[in-house]
Amino acid sequence: MDRYCSECEESKNRSSYSGNQWRKGAGSSRCRTCVEGYECHVCGRKFDDTNELDMHLQVHRPRSVPCPVCRSKFFKSEANAVQHLEGGYCPNCPDEQLLHEELYDWFLGHPTQWTHVIRQIPYEIPERPYLCRDCPTLSFQHASQLLQHEDQKHGRTQLFGSEFAEIGRFCSQRE
C-alpha cells in the first residue's frame, strides 16, 4: 500500500517512511527524504519538525549553569536552574510559594531588554506575570517558562550572565 508524502507529494511505499511518520496517517506523513532536513548535527537523530529538533538539541548542551542558590547542581540552561528553584527542590529555600515570591521580586528588580514583569499594587503576584517583549501576546506563569521561551524561540541562552548569581544572594537575604 503506497502513500503520498505530504511534503514532496510523491507516492511511496511503507519502507520510505519512519514508523513515527507512517503512524501519522495519510495526508500528514513525510517520507524519509523529506524528514532529513530535521536531523541533529551532533548525533544524527531525525525529527519531524524544527521544534522537536530544537528541544532535542538541549541534550547536547554542557551542564555549565549552577543553581544560583545551592550552587551544587549544574544545569544546561538558566531556564532549567530556575525551574529547579520554582519546583521547590532547592534545599536552601524553605518553600515553593516563598521562592515563587522571591523570584518574582528579583525579576522586578532586574528587567532586561527582552523580558518584562507585570507589577501589581497592592502587592500581589499576577497569574501570568512574565512577558516576552518580542511576543507581546505571550505571558507566562513561571519565570522558567519565559526563560525557556526566550531560549527556544529567540535563541537567548544567557539572559542574565553574572546577574543570575544574584538570585541566590537575594533569596538568602529574605530568610
C-alpha positions in Angstrom: 0.0 0.0 0.0 1.5 3.3 -1.1 1.0 6.7 0.5 1.6 10.2 -0.8 4.2 12.2 1.1 2.7 15.5 2.4 5.8 17.5 1.5 7.1 16.2 -1.8 3.7 14.7 -2.9 5.3 11.6 -4.3 3.6 8.2 -3.9 5.9 5.9 -1.8 5.7 2.6 -0.1 5.9 1.8 3.7 9.7 1.4 3.7 10.1 5.0 2.6 8.6 6.3 5.9 9.8 6.0 9.5 7.4 4.3 11.9 6.6 7.6 13.5 5.7 9.2 10.2 3.7 6.2 9.0 1.6 6.3 12.1 0.6 9.9 11.4 -1.6 8.6 8.6 -2.2 9.6 5.0 -2.1 13.3 4.3 0.2 14.2 7.1 3.2 11.7 6.8 6.5 12.8 5.4 8.9 10.4 3.7 12.4 9.8 5.0 13.9 12.0 2.3 11.8 15.0 3.3 12.3 14.4 7.1 16.1 14.5 6.6 16.0 18.3 6.9 15.4 18.0 10.6 18.5 15.9 11.6 20.6 16.6 14.6 24.0 17.7 13.5 25.6 16.1 16.6 24.1 12.6 16.8 22.3 12.2 13.5 18.9 11.6 15.1 16.0 12.7 12.8 12.9 14.7 13.9 9.5 15.5 12.4 9.8 19.3 12.8 12.2 22.0 13.8 10.5 22.4 17.2 11.3 18.8 18.1 14.9 19.2 16.8 15.3 22.4 18.9 14.1 20.6 22.0 16.4 17.7 21.4 19.5 19.9 20.9 19.3 20.8 24.6 20.6 17.3 25.5 23.9 18.1 23.8 24.5 21.3 25.9 27.1 21.1 28.7 25.9 21.3 32.3 27.5 24.6 33.0 24.8 26.7 34.7 24.8 26.4 38.5 21.8 26.8 40.7 22.0 30.4 41.9 21.0 29.3 45.5 22.6 26.0 46.3 25.4 26.2 43.7 25.8 22.4 44.0 23.9 21.3 40.9 24.6 22.2 37.3 22.1 22.7 34.6 22.1 23.1 30.9 20.3 26.5 30.9 19.2 29.3 33.1 15.6 28.1 32.5 16.5 24.7 33.9 18.1 26.2 37.0 15.1 28.5 37.6 12.7 25.6 37.0 14.7 23.7 39.8 14.0 26.6 42.1 10.4 27.1 41.2 9.7 23.4 41.8 10.8 23.8 45.4 13.7 21.4 45.0 16.4 23.7 46.3 17.4 22.6 49.9 18.4 26.2 50.7 14.9 27.6 50.1 12.2 27.0 52.7 9.1 26.5 50.5 7.9 26.8 46.9 5.5 29.7 47.5 8.1 31.8 49.2 10.6 31.1 46.5 8.0 32.0 43.8 7.6 35.4 45.5 11.3 35.9 45.8 11.9 35.1 42.1 9.1 37.5 41.2 10.7 40.2 43.3 14.1 39.5 41.8 12.8 39.7 38.3 11.0 43.0 39.1 14.4 44.5 40.2 16.3 43.0 37.2 14.5 43.9 34.0 16.2 43.0 30.8 15.7 44.4 27.3 13.9 41.2 26.4 11.6 40.5 29.4 9.0 42.4 31.3 7.4 41.6 34.6 3.9 42.8 35.4 3.8 44.7 38.8 0.5 45.0 40.7 -0.3 47.3 43.5 -1.3 46.4 46.2 1.4 43.7 46.1 0.1 40.5 44.6 1.7 38.3 42.0 -0.4 38.3 38.9 -1.4 34.9 37.5 0.9 35.2 34.4 3.4 38.0 35.4 6.2 37.2 33.0 6.0 38.7 29.5 8.2 38.4 26.4 8.8 41.8 24.9 9.2 40.3 21.4 5.9 38.4 21.6 3.6 40.8 23.3 0.6 38.4 23.4 2.6 35.8 25.3 2.7 35.7 29.1 3.9 33.0 31.4 3.0 31.8 34.9 6.6 30.9 35.8 9.9 32.6 35.1 11.4 29.3 33.9 8.7 29.2 31.2 9.7 32.6 30.0 13.4 31.7 30.0 12.7 28.6 28.1 10.6 30.5 25.5 13.5 33.1 25.2 15.9 30.2 24.6 13.8 28.2 22.1 12.1 31.0 20.1 14.7 33.8 20.3 18.0 31.9 20.8 18.8 33.7 24.1 20.5 31.2 26.3 22.1 33.6 28.7 19.8 36.4 29.6 21.4 37.5 32.9 25.1 36.4 32.9 26.7 37.3 36.3 23.4 38.9 37.5 21.9 35.3 37.6 24.0 34.5 40.7 22.3 37.4 42.5 19.1 35.4 42.7 20.9 33.2 45.4 22.0 36.2 47.4 18.6 37.7 47.2 16.8 34.6 48.4 19.2 34.0 51.3 18.8 37.7 52.4 15.0 37.2 52.7 15.1 34.3 55.0 
